[in-house]
Structure formats: C-alpha cells, structure tokens
C-alpha cells in the first residue's frame, strides 16, 4: 500500500519538475536526447529514484543483481505508474 502511494507521489513530483523545467528553460528542448518531454520525464524519474535512494523494485520482491539495475528499474516504474495515474485521473475527471 505504501509502495503505491510512494509511486504516485514520486510520479507527481517528477511531472511537476518536468513541467517547470520545460516552461522555464526553453533551451532544454534543443538537447538532442532529452529534448522530447517524454524522454525528459523518464530521465527525471530515474534521477529522482537515484537521488531519493528508493528501491521500488525491492519492495515488490524483485531483487537486482547490481545497484544501477535497481535505480533504472525503479525510475522506469515511477514513470510507468505516473502514466497510469494520469489516465485514471483523466477518466475520473471526464465523468
């Protein structure tokens, strides 16, 4: 239960940071790999998982053999769950 709340919270923080960065720093869109906001969102989620020292995969029982696999996997889980959260909120807002 707490893991899902952590995923939702970190996804909201990541989406807020990406929105602020893309609005206030227009030079970010000119960077070749991260110019796309979707890629920037994934990179920001991985960075947030690394900075927060969070192991989302470990709480689900998926042990990683190396630390970077856990960080990247946790960042991808945050980014993926944020998309699910946005879809659920948009569905509920529509009704």
LORO-134970 format. One record per residue: residue in one letter; x, y, z of N, C-alpha, C, O in turn. Coordinates in steps of 0.1 Angstrom, whole numbers, plus 2048, in hexadecimal, padded with zeros to 3 digits. Atoms other than C-alpha are relative to their C-alpha. Layout:
! residues N
r code=a&nc1=X&nc2=Y&nc3=Z&cac1=X&cac2=Y&cac3=Z&cc1=X&cc2=Y&cc3=Z&oc1=X&oc2=Y&oc3=Z
...
//
This chain:
! residues 95
r code=x&nc1=808&nc2=7F4&nc3=800&cac1=800&cac2=800&cac3=800&cc1=809&cc2=80D&cc3=800&oc1=806&oc2=816&oc3=7F9
r code=x&nc1=7F7&nc2=7F4&nc3=800&cac1=81C&cac2=818&cac3=809&cc1=808&cc2=802&cc3=7F4&oc1=80C&oc2=80D&oc3=7F0
r code=x&nc1=7F8&nc2=7FF&nc3=80C&cac1=82F&cac2=80F&cac3=7EA&cc1=7F8&cc2=807&cc3=7F5&oc1=7FE&oc2=80F&oc3=7ED
r code=x&nc1=808&nc2=7F9&nc3=80A&cac1=812&cac2=81A&cac3=7D4&cc1=7FF&cc2=80E&cc3=803&oc1=7FF&oc2=817&oc3=7F9
r code=x&nc1=800&nc2=7F2&nc3=7FC&cac1=80F&cac2=83A&cac3=7E7&cc1=80D&cc2=807&cc3=7FC&oc1=80D&oc2=813&oc3=7F8
r code=x&nc1=7F3&nc2=7FA&nc3=804&cac1=834&cac2=840&cac3=7E2&cc1=801&cc2=801&cc3=7F1&oc1=807&oc2=80B&oc3=7ED
r code=x&nc1=800&nc2=7FF&nc3=80F&cac1=831&cac2=839&cac3=7BD&cc1=7F8&cc2=80C&cc3=7FB&oc1=7FC&oc2=813&oc3=7F3
r code=x&nc1=809&nc2=7F4&nc3=805&cac1=814&cac2=852&cac3=7B9&cc1=807&cc2=80D&cc3=804&oc1=807&oc2=816&oc3=7FC
r code=x&nc1=7FA&nc2=7F4&nc3=7FB&cac1=826&cac2=86C&cac3=7CE&cc1=80D&cc2=804&cc3=7F7&oc1=80E&oc2=80F&oc3=7F3
r code=x&nc1=7F4&nc2=7FD&nc3=808&cac1=847&cac2=869&cac3=7BB&cc1=7FD&cc2=803&cc3=7F2&oc1=804&oc2=80A&oc3=7EB
r code=x&nc1=804&nc2=7FC&nc3=80D&cac1=835&cac2=869&cac3=79A&cc1=7FB&cc2=80E&cc3=7FF&oc1=7FD&oc2=815&oc3=7F5
r code=x&nc1=805&nc2=7F2&nc3=800&cac1=823&cac2=889&cac3=7A3&cc1=80C&cc2=80A&cc3=801&oc1=80C&oc2=814&oc3=7FB
r code=x&nc1=7F4&nc2=7F7&nc3=7FF&cac1=844&cac2=899&cac3=7AE&cc1=808&cc2=801&cc3=7F3&oc1=80C&oc2=80B&oc3=7EF
r code=x&nc1=7F9&nc2=800&nc3=80D&cac1=855&cac2=88E&cac3=78E&cc1=7F9&cc2=808&cc3=7F5&oc1=7FF&oc2=80F&oc3=7EE
r code=x&nc1=808&nc2=7F9&nc3=80A&cac1=839&cac2=89B&cac3=778&cc1=800&cc2=80F&cc3=802&oc1=801&oc2=817&oc3=7F9
r code=x&nc1=7FF&nc2=7F1&nc3=7FD&cac1=83A&cac2=8BD&cac3=78A&cc1=80D&cc2=805&cc3=7FD&oc1=80E&oc2=810&oc3=7F7
r code=x&nc1=7F3&nc2=7FB&nc3=803&cac1=85F&cac2=8C0&cac3=787&cc1=802&cc2=801&cc3=7F1&oc1=808&oc2=80B&oc3=7EC
r code=x&nc1=7FE&nc2=800&nc3=80E&cac1=85E&cac2=8B7&cac3=762&cc1=7F8&cc2=80C&cc3=7FA&oc1=7FC&oc2=813&oc3=7F0
r code=x&nc1=808&nc2=7F5&nc3=805&cac1=842&cac2=8D1&cac3=75C&cc1=807&cc2=80D&cc3=803&oc1=807&oc2=816&oc3=7FA
r code=x&nc1=7F9&nc2=7F4&nc3=7FC&cac1=855&cac2=8EC&cac3=76E&cc1=80D&cc2=802&cc3=7F7&oc1=80F&oc2=80D&oc3=7F2
r code=x&nc1=7F3&nc2=7FF&nc3=807&cac1=876&cac2=8E4&cac3=75C&cc1=7FD&cc2=803&cc3=7F1&oc1=803&oc2=80B&oc3=7EB
r code=x&nc1=803&nc2=7FE&nc3=80E&cac1=866&cac2=8E3&cac3=739&cc1=7FA&cc2=80E&cc3=7FE&oc1=7FB&oc2=814&oc3=7F3
r code=x&nc1=806&nc2=7F3&nc3=801&cac1=853&cac2=904&cac3=740&cc1=80B&cc2=80B&cc3=802&oc1=80B&oc2=815&oc3=7FB
r code=x&nc1=7F6&nc2=7F5&nc3=7FD&cac1=870&cac2=918&cac3=74F&cc1=80D&cc2=7FF&cc3=7F9&oc1=814&oc2=809&oc3=7F8
r code=x&nc1=7F3&nc2=802&nc3=807&cac1=88E&cac2=90A&cac3=73C&cc1=7FD&cc2=7FB&cc3=7F2&oc1=7FD&oc2=7EF&oc3=7F0
r code=x&nc1=803&nc2=804&nc3=80D&cac1=886&cac2=90A&cac3=717&cc1=80C&cc2=7F9&cc3=7F9&oc1=80A&oc2=7F3&oc3=7EF
r code=x&nc1=7F4&nc2=806&nc3=806&cac1=8AA&cac2=8FF&cac3=70F&cc1=800&cc2=7F1&cc3=802&oc1=808&oc2=7EA&oc3=7FB
r code=x&nc1=800&nc2=80F&nc3=7FE&cac1=8A2&cac2=8DC&cac3=71C&cc1=7FA&cc2=7F9&cc3=7F4&oc1=7FE&oc2=7EE&oc3=7F1
r code=x&nc1=806&nc2=806&nc3=80C&cac1=88D&cac2=8D5&cac3=6FD&cc1=80A&cc2=7FF&cc3=7F4&oc1=808&oc2=7F7&oc3=7EB
r code=x&nc1=7F6&nc2=800&nc3=80A&cac1=8AD&cac2=8DA&cac3=6E8&cc1=80A&cc2=7F5&cc3=802&oc1=813&oc2=7F2&oc3=7FA
r code=x&nc1=7F7&nc2=80B&nc3=7FD&cac1=8C0&cac2=8BE&cac3=6F9&cc1=7FC&cc2=7F3&cc3=7F8&oc1=7F0&oc2=7F0&oc3=7F9
r code=x&nc1=804&nc2=80B&nc3=809&cac1=8C1&cac2=8A0&cac3=6E1&cc1=7F8&cc2=7F5&cc3=806&oc1=7ED&oc2=7F1&oc3=801
r code=x&nc1=807&nc2=80C&nc3=7FB&cac1=8B7&cac2=883&cac3=6F7&cc1=7F4&cc2=804&cc3=809&oc1=7EA&oc2=7FE&oc3=809
r code=x&nc1=80A&nc2=7FC&nc3=7F7&cac1=8A3&cac2=895&cac3=712&cc1=7F6&cc2=80B&cc3=7FC&oc1=7EF&oc2=810&oc3=804
r code=x&nc1=809&nc2=7F6&nc3=805&cac1=891&cac2=8AE&cac3=6FD&cc1=7F2&cc2=7FD&cc3=800&oc1=7E9&oc2=805&oc3=801
r code=x&nc1=80E&nc2=805&nc3=800&cac1=872&cac2=899&cac3=6FB&cc1=7FB&cc2=800&cc3=80F&oc1=802&oc2=7FA&oc3=818
r code=x&nc1=805&nc2=800&nc3=7F1&cac1=85D&cac2=89F&cac3=71C&cc1=7FE&cc2=7F2&cc3=805&oc1=7FF&oc2=7F0&oc3=811
r code=x&nc1=802&nc2=80E&nc3=7FB&cac1=855&cac2=87A&cac3=71E&cc1=80E&cc2=7FA&cc3=804&oc1=80E&oc2=7F3&oc3=80F
r code=x&nc1=7F3&nc2=805&nc3=7FC&cac1=87A&cac2=871&cac3=71E&cc1=805&cc2=807&cc3=80C&oc1=80C&oc2=801&oc3=815
r code=x&nc1=7FC&nc2=7F8&nc3=7F4&cac1=881&cac2=88D&cac3=737&cc1=7F9&cc2=7FB&cc3=80C&oc1=7FF&oc2=7FA&oc3=817
r code=x&nc1=808&nc2=806&nc3=7F5&cac1=866&cac2=87E&cac3=74D&cc1=806&cc2=7F3&cc3=805&oc1=808&oc2=7F1&oc3=811
r code=x&nc1=7FA&nc2=80D&nc3=7FC&cac1=876&cac2=85C&cac3=74D&cc1=80E&cc2=802&cc3=807&oc1=811&oc2=7FC&oc3=811
r code=x&nc1=7F3&nc2=7FC&nc3=7FA&cac1=899&cac2=86B&cac3=754&cc1=7FE&cc2=806&cc3=80E&oc1=806&oc2=803&oc3=817
r code=x&nc1=802&nc2=7FA&nc3=7F3&cac1=88B&cac2=880&cac3=770&cc1=7FB&cc2=7F6&cc3=80A&oc1=7FE&oc2=7F7&oc3=816
r code=x&nc1=804&nc2=80A&nc3=7F7&cac1=87A&cac2=862&cac3=77F&cc1=80B&cc2=7F7&cc3=805&oc1=80C&oc2=7F3&oc3=811
r code=x&nc1=7F4&nc2=807&nc3=7FC&cac1=89A&cac2=84E&cac3=77F&cc1=809&cc2=808&cc3=809&oc1=80E&oc2=802&oc3=813
r code=x&nc1=7F8&nc2=7F7&nc3=7F7&cac1=8AD&cac2=86B&cac3=78E&cc1=7F9&cc2=802&cc3=80E&oc1=800&oc2=802&oc3=818
r code=x&nc1=807&nc2=7FF&nc3=7F3&cac1=892&cac2=86F&cac3=7A9&cc1=802&cc2=7F3&cc3=808&oc1=803&oc2=7F3&oc3=814
r code=x&nc1=7FE&nc2=80C&nc3=7F9&cac1=895&cac2=84A&cac3=7B1&cc1=80E&cc2=7FF&cc3=806&oc1=810&oc2=7F9&oc3=811
r code=x&nc1=7F2&nc2=801&nc3=7FB&cac1=8BB&cac2=84D&cac3=7B4&cc1=802&cc2=80A&cc3=80B&oc1=809&oc2=806&oc3=815
r code=x&nc1=7FE&nc2=7F6&nc3=7F6&cac1=8BA&cac2=86D&cac3=7C8&cc1=7F9&cc2=7FC&cc3=80D&oc1=7FE&oc2=7FF&oc3=818
r code=x&nc1=808&nc2=804&nc3=7F4&cac1=89F&cac2=85F&cac3=7E0&cc1=805&cc2=7F3&cc3=806&oc1=800&oc2=7EF&oc3=810
r code=x&nc1=7FB&nc2=80D&nc3=7FC&cac1=8B2&cac2=83E&cac3=7E3&cc1=7F4&cc2=7F7&cc3=803&oc1=7F3&oc2=7F0&oc3=80D
r code=x&nc1=80D&nc2=807&nc3=7FE&cac1=890&cac2=82D&cac3=7DE&cc1=802&cc2=7F3&cc3=7F8&oc1=807&oc2=7F3&oc3=7EC
r code=x&nc1=800&nc2=80D&nc3=807&cac1=88D&cac2=808&cac3=7D5&cc1=7F2&cc2=7FB&cc3=7FE&oc1=7ED&oc2=7F3&oc3=807
r code=x&nc1=80E&nc2=805&nc3=803&cac1=86A&cac2=803&cac3=7C6&cc1=800&cc2=7F2&cc3=7FD&oc1=7F7&oc2=7EA&oc3=802
r code=x&nc1=7FF&nc2=80E&nc3=804&cac1=874&cac2=7E2&cac3=7B7&cc1=802&cc2=7F7&cc3=80C&oc1=7FD&oc2=7EC&oc3=80D
r code=x&nc1=7FD&nc2=808&nc3=7F4&cac1=881&cac2=7D5&cac3=7D8&cc1=7F4&cc2=7FF&cc3=809&oc1=7F2&oc2=7F4&oc3=80F
r code=x&nc1=80C&nc2=801&nc3=7F8&cac1=860&cac2=7DC&cac3=7E9&cc1=7F6&cc2=7F6&cc3=7FA&oc1=7ED&oc2=7F1&oc3=801
r code=x&nc1=809&nc2=80A&nc3=807&cac1=84E&cac2=7C7&cac3=7CF&cc1=807&cc2=7F2&cc3=800&oc1=801&oc2=7E8&oc3=7FB
r code=x&nc1=7F9&nc2=80D&nc3=7FF&cac1=867&cac2=7AA&cac3=7D6&cc1=809&cc2=7FD&cc3=7F4&oc1=80D&oc2=7F2&oc3=7F2
r code=x&nc1=7F8&nc2=802&nc3=80B&cac1=87B&cac2=7AF&cac3=7B6&cc1=80E&cc2=804&cc3=804&oc1=811&oc2=810&oc3=803
r code=x&nc1=7F2&nc2=7FC&nc3=7FC&cac1=8A0&cac2=7AE&cac3=7C1&cc1=808&cc2=801&cc3=7F3&oc1=808&oc2=7F9&oc3=7EA
r code=x&nc1=7F7&nc2=7FD&nc3=80B&cac1=8B9&cac2=7BD&cac3=7A9&cc1=80E&cc2=7FB&cc3=803&oc1=812&oc2=7FC&oc3=80F
r code=x&nc1=7F2&nc2=805&nc3=7FD&cac1=8DC&cac2=7AF&cac3=7A5&cc1=80A&cc2=80B&cc3=802&oc1=814&oc2=80A&oc3=808
r code=x&nc1=7F8&nc2=7F5&nc3=7FF&cac1=8EB&cac2=7D1&cac3=7A1&cc1=7F8&cc2=80C&cc3=804&oc1=7EC&oc2=80D&oc3=802
r code=x&nc1=808&nc2=7F4&nc3=7FB&cac1=8E2&cac2=7F3&cac3=7B0&cc1=7FA&cc2=808&cc3=7F5&oc1=7EF&oc2=80E&oc3=7F7
r code=x&nc1=805&nc2=7F8&nc3=80B&cac1=8DE&cac2=805&cac3=78F&cc1=7F3&cc2=7FB&cc3=7FA&oc1=7EB&oc2=802&oc3=7F5
r code=x&nc1=80C&nc2=806&nc3=805&cac1=8C4&cac2=7EC&cac3=784&cc1=7F4&cc2=804&cc3=809&oc1=7E9&oc2=806&oc3=803
r code=x&nc1=80A&nc2=7FD&nc3=7F7&cac1=8B0&cac2=7F3&cac3=7A3&cc1=7FB&cc2=80F&cc3=7FE&oc1=7F0&oc2=812&oc3=7FF
r code=x&nc1=803&nc2=7F2&nc3=801&cac1=8B2&cac2=819&cac3=79E&cc1=7F9&cc2=803&cc3=7F3&oc1=7EF&oc2=80A&oc3=7F2
r code=x&nc1=806&nc2=7FE&nc3=80D&cac1=8A9&cac2=818&cac3=779&cc1=7F2&cc2=7F9&cc3=800&oc1=7E9&oc2=7FF&oc3=7FB
r code=x&nc1=80D&nc2=806&nc3=7FF&cac1=88D&cac2=7FF&cac3=77F&cc1=7F6&cc2=807&cc3=808&oc1=7EA&oc2=808&oc3=805
r code=x&nc1=809&nc2=7F8&nc3=7F8&cac1=87F&cac2=814&cac3=79B&cc1=7FB&cc2=80C&cc3=7F9&oc1=7F0&oc2=810&oc3=7FA
r code=x&nc1=803&nc2=7F4&nc3=808&cac1=880&cac2=833&cac3=785&cc1=7F6&cc2=7FD&cc3=7F5&oc1=7ED&oc2=805&oc3=7F3
r code=x&nc1=80A&nc2=804&nc3=80B&cac1=86E&cac2=821&cac3=769&cc1=7F3&cc2=7FC&cc3=806&oc1=7E8&oc2=7FF&oc3=800
r code=x&nc1=80D&nc2=803&nc3=7F9&cac1=854&cac2=814&cac3=782&cc1=7F9&cc2=80D&cc3=804&oc1=7EC&oc2=80E&oc3=803
r code=x&nc1=806&nc2=7F3&nc3=7FC&cac1=84E&cac2=838&cac3=78E&cc1=7FA&cc2=806&cc3=7F3&oc1=7EF&oc2=80B&oc3=7F4
r code=x&nc1=805&nc2=7FA&nc3=80C&cac1=84B&cac2=844&cac3=76A&cc1=7F4&cc2=7F9&cc3=7FB&oc1=7EA&oc2=7FF&oc3=7F6
r code=x&nc1=80C&nc2=808&nc3=805&cac1=833&cac2=828&cac3=760&cc1=7F4&cc2=802&cc3=809&oc1=7E9&oc2=803&oc3=803
r code=x&nc1=80C&nc2=7FF&nc3=7F8&cac1=81D&cac2=82B&cac3=77E&cc1=7FB&cc2=80E&cc3=800&oc1=7EF&oc2=810&oc3=802
r code=x&nc1=805&nc2=7F2&nc3=802&cac1=81B&cac2=851&cac3=779&cc1=7F6&cc2=800&cc3=7F4&oc1=7EC&oc2=808&oc3=7F5
r code=x&nc1=809&nc2=800&nc3=80C&cac1=80C&cac2=84A&cac3=757&cc1=7F2&cc2=7F9&cc3=803&oc1=7E8&oc2=7FE&oc3=7FF
r code=x&nc1=80D&nc2=807&nc3=7FB&cac1=7F2&cac2=832&cac3=767&cc1=7F8&cc2=809&cc3=809&oc1=7EC&oc2=80A&oc3=807
r code=x&nc1=807&nc2=7F7&nc3=7F7&cac1=7EA&cac2=84C&cac3=781&cc1=7F9&cc2=80B&cc3=7F8&oc1=7EE&oc2=80F&oc3=7FB
r code=x&nc1=805&nc2=7F6&nc3=808&cac1=7E5&cac2=867&cac3=767&cc1=7F4&cc2=7FB&cc3=7F8&oc1=7EA&oc2=802&oc3=7F7
r code=x&nc1=80B&nc2=806&nc3=807&cac1=7CE&cac2=850&cac3=753&cc1=7F4&cc2=7FE&cc3=809&oc1=7E8&oc2=801&oc3=805
r code=x&nc1=80B&nc2=802&nc3=7F7&cac1=7B9&cac2=848&cac3=772&cc1=7FA&cc2=80D&cc3=804&oc1=7EE&oc2=80E&oc3=805
r code=x&nc1=805&nc2=7F3&nc3=7FC&cac1=7B6&cac2=86C&cac3=77C&cc1=7F8&cc2=807&cc3=7F5&oc1=7EE&oc2=80D&oc3=7F7
r code=x&nc1=807&nc2=7FA&nc3=80C&cac1=7AC&cac2=877&cac3=759&cc1=7F3&cc2=7F8&cc3=7FE&oc1=7E9&oc2=7FF&oc3=7FA
r code=x&nc1=80C&nc2=807&nc3=802&cac1=792&cac2=85B&cac3=758&cc1=7F6&cc2=804&cc3=80B&oc1=7EA&oc2=806&oc3=808
r code=x&nc1=809&nc2=7FB&nc3=7F5&cac1=783&cac2=866&cac3=77A&cc1=7FC&cc2=80E&cc3=7FE&oc1=7F1&oc2=812&oc3=802
r code=x&nc1=804&nc2=7F2&nc3=802&cac1=784&cac2=88A&cac3=770&cc1=7F6&cc2=802&cc3=7F4&oc1=7EE&oc2=80B&oc3=7F4
r code=x&nc1=809&nc2=7FF&nc3=80B&cac1=771&cac2=883&cac3=750&cc1=7F1&cc2=7FD&cc3=804&oc1=7E8&oc2=802&oc3=7FF
r code=x&nc1=80E&nc2=804&nc3=7FC&cac1=753&cac2=873&cac3=763&cc1=7FB&cc2=80A&cc3=80A&oc1=7EF&oc2=808&oc3=80E
//
